[in-house]
Amino acid sequence: MLFALIGFLKPGVQIPQDVNIQTGEFVQQPFIDIHSFGPLCDENGRRAGMMMVFEIDDWAKAKAFVENSPYVQAGLYDHYNLYEYRNEGG
């Protein structure tokens, strides 16, 4: 199953360097296929959030994966949501 994590950063939050390093390691792990990830930027080009599309067996595993993400662990999101993603093109 494909899932999409969409998280919006707390206003004015600065992303610590150690979280950036942890995120690099997190997305390179060999167990979960990450199809796409990157920042969501506002009209001024400032980072407003993150989005990740990944493949995993079920909702429970997807939720556990998200809860262990460095951004969630560091409390950087104002809010985030997990969705099942159904690719219909591209």
Protein Blocks (a to p, Z undefined) as FASTA:
>chain_A
ZZdddddddehiacdfklmmmmmmmmmpckbccfbgcddddfkopafbdcdddddfblml
mmmmmmmpmklmnopafbdcddddddfeZZ
